[in-house]
Amino acid sequence: MKITMKIPYLIVAITMFFTSLCFATENIALSASDQAQIEAQAKEMSTVGVPAEPARNMLTAMHQHQFTSQNIVRAQQEVMNCAKAGLPTEPVMNKASEGMAKKASEQQVIAAMQTVHSRYARANRMAKIIVDQFEVVEVDHDAGKLAFVPERGVEQQLETVRKSAPVQTAGEPVAGRQIG
């Protein structure tokens, strides 16, 4: 072969070599003790309602990204606390994966997981307050619908809100603009 034909092959070979080096950090082989620890932690997480496979994936990724044992346990506890509170665990684990993909520090990943947990906890508390103020009066099992009616006292609060904030209809100006 001529030298000019060997150059493209050489470039492809070098590119493939360096590409494999880039992905090597994501596919670090784990020791038997790390694998056993991951299995034990995933099993512990599944006892409180966390799906085992996503938990195992998160823990494996944390080991591969060389998180300290202390921070792996903190992440595990954060996810387990979500499950114990009846909150979804997937968004918290997804946040951990996102942080690791962005090469965030361990502390940043844990903080982001805690933020997602607190947001879901707050939304859950707010939803319970709203639901507690209404009672179910009709259930349509075939259509999967519920009819809610506000409990006593809430009707007066709603009426006060309605009177203080008049409803705008299409075509009426709102702050100098037309809606509708």
C-alpha positions as CSV (number, residue, x, y, z in Angstrom):
1,M,0.0,0.0,0.0
2,K,1.0,3.5,-0.5
3,I,1.7,5.8,2.4
4,T,-1.2,8.0,1.4
5,M,-3.6,5.1,1.9
6,K,-2.1,4.1,5.3
7,I,-2.7,7.6,6.8
8,P,-6.6,7.3,6.8
9,Y,-6.3,3.9,8.5
10,L,-3.9,5.3,11.0
11,I,-6.2,8.2,11.8
12,V,-9.2,5.9,12.3
13,A,-7.2,3.6,14.6
14,I,-5.9,6.5,16.7
15,T,-9.4,8.0,16.9
16,M,-10.9,4.7,18.1
17,F,-8.1,4.3,20.7
18,F,-8.7,7.7,22.2
19,T,-12.5,7.3,22.1
20,S,-12.2,4.0,24.1
21,L,-10.1,5.9,26.7
22,C,-12.8,8.5,27.1
23,F,-15.4,5.8,27.9
24,A,-13.1,3.8,30.1
25,T,-14.0,5.8,33.2
26,E,-17.7,4.9,32.8
27,N,-17.0,1.2,32.5
28,I,-14.7,0.7,35.4
29,A,-14.8,-2.9,36.5
30,L,-16.0,-3.2,40.1
31,S,-14.4,-5.5,42.7
32,A,-16.3,-8.4,44.1
33,S,-16.6,-6.5,47.4
34,D,-18.0,-3.4,45.7
35,Q,-20.5,-5.6,43.8
36,A,-21.6,-7.3,47.0
37,Q,-22.0,-3.9,48.7
38,I,-24.1,-2.7,45.8
39,E,-26.3,-5.8,46.0
40,A,-26.8,-5.4,49.8
41,Q,-27.6,-1.7,49.5
42,A,-30.0,-2.3,46.6
43,K,-31.7,-5.0,48.6
44,E,-32.0,-2.7,51.6
45,M,-33.5,0.0,49.3
46,S,-36.0,-2.4,47.8
47,T,-37.4,-3.2,51.3
48,V,-38.7,0.3,51.6
49,G,-40.2,0.3,48.1
50,V,-37.4,1.5,45.9
51,P,-37.2,-0.5,42.6
52,A,-34.1,-2.7,42.8
53,E,-32.8,-2.3,39.3
54,P,-32.8,1.6,39.2
55,A,-31.3,1.5,42.7
56,R,-28.6,-0.9,41.6
57,N,-27.8,1.2,38.5
58,M,-27.5,4.4,40.6
59,L,-25.2,2.7,43.2
60,T,-23.1,1.1,40.4
61,A,-22.6,4.5,38.7
62,M,-21.6,6.1,42.0
63,H,-18.9,3.4,42.5
64,Q,-17.8,3.8,38.9
65,H,-17.5,7.6,39.5
66,Q,-15.5,6.8,42.6
67,F,-17.9,8.4,45.1
68,T,-16.8,8.0,48.7
69,S,-18.7,5.3,50.7
70,Q,-20.1,8.0,53.0
71,N,-21.6,9.9,50.0
72,I,-23.0,6.7,48.5
73,V,-24.7,6.0,51.8
74,R,-26.1,9.6,51.9
75,A,-27.5,9.2,48.4
76,Q,-29.0,5.8,49.3
77,Q,-30.6,7.3,52.4
78,E,-32.0,10.2,50.4
79,V,-33.7,7.9,48.0
80,M,-35.0,5.6,50.8
81,N,-36.4,8.7,52.7
82,C,-38.4,9.5,49.5
83,A,-39.8,6.0,49.4
84,K,-40.7,6.1,53.1
85,A,-42.5,9.4,52.7
86,G,-44.5,7.9,49.8
87,L,-42.8,10.1,47.2
88,P,-41.5,9.0,43.8
89,T,-37.9,7.9,43.9
90,E,-37.2,7.9,40.2
91,P,-36.7,11.7,39.9
92,V,-34.2,11.7,42.8
93,M,-32.2,8.9,41.2
94,N,-32.4,10.6,37.8
95,K,-31.0,13.7,39.3
96,A,-28.0,11.7,40.6
97,S,-27.5,10.2,37.1
98,E,-27.7,13.7,35.6
99,G,-25.2,15.1,38.0
100,M,-22.7,12.3,37.4
101,A,-23.1,12.7,33.6
102,K,-22.3,16.4,34.0
103,K,-19.3,15.4,36.1
104,A,-20.6,17.4,39.1
105,S,-18.9,16.9,42.5
106,E,-20.2,14.4,44.9
107,Q,-21.5,17.2,47.2
108,Q,-23.3,18.8,44.3
109,V,-25.0,15.6,43.3
110,I,-26.1,14.9,46.9
111,A,-27.4,18.5,47.2
112,A,-29.3,18.3,43.9
113,M,-30.9,15.0,45.1
114,Q,-31.9,16.7,48.4
115,T,-33.4,19.6,46.4
116,V,-35.5,17.3,44.3
117,H,-36.7,15.4,47.4
118,S,-37.7,18.6,49.1
119,R,-39.6,19.9,46.0
120,Y,-41.6,16.7,45.8
121,A,-42.2,16.7,49.6
122,R,-43.5,20.3,49.4
123,A,-45.7,19.6,46.4
124,N,-47.1,16.5,48.2
125,R,-47.9,18.6,51.3
126,M,-49.6,21.3,49.2
127,A,-51.7,18.6,47.3
128,K,-52.8,17.1,50.6
129,I,-53.9,20.5,51.9
130,I,-56.0,21.0,48.8
131,V,-57.5,17.5,48.8
132,D,-58.3,17.7,52.5
133,Q,-60.4,20.7,51.9
134,F,-62.7,18.8,49.5
135,E,-64.8,15.7,50.0
136,V,-65.7,13.1,47.3
137,V,-69.4,13.0,46.6
138,E,-69.6,10.9,43.5
139,V,-67.4,8.2,42.1
140,D,-67.8,7.1,38.5
141,H,-65.7,3.8,38.4
142,D,-66.4,3.3,34.7
143,A,-65.0,6.6,33.6
144,G,-62.4,6.8,36.4
145,K,-63.6,10.1,37.6
146,L,-64.3,11.7,41.0
147,A,-66.6,14.6,41.8
148,F,-65.4,16.9,44.5
149,V,-67.3,19.3,46.6
150,P,-65.7,21.7,49.0
151,E,-66.4,21.1,52.7
152,R,-68.2,23.6,54.8
153,G,-66.3,26.8,55.4
154,V,-64.2,26.3,52.2
155,E,-67.2,27.5,50.2
156,Q,-67.2,30.8,52.0
157,Q,-63.4,31.1,51.5
158,L,-63.8,30.4,47.7
159,E,-66.7,32.9,47.5
160,T,-64.5,35.6,49.1
161,V,-61.7,34.8,46.6
162,R,-64.2,35.0,43.7
163,K,-65.5,38.4,44.8
164,S,-62.0,39.9,45.3
165,A,-60.7,38.7,42.0
166,P,-63.3,39.3,39.2
167,V,-63.1,36.9,36.3
168,Q,-62.0,38.4,33.0
169,T,-63.7,37.3,29.8
170,A,-62.2,37.1,26.3
171,G,-62.1,40.5,24.7
172,E,-61.9,42.5,27.9
173,P,-58.7,44.5,28.4
174,V,-56.3,43.2,31.0
175,A,-53.5,45.6,31.9
176,G,-53.9,47.3,28.6
177,R,-54.0,44.1,26.5
178,Q,-56.8,42.0,25.1
179,I,-57.1,38.4,26.1
180,G,-58.7,35.7,24.0
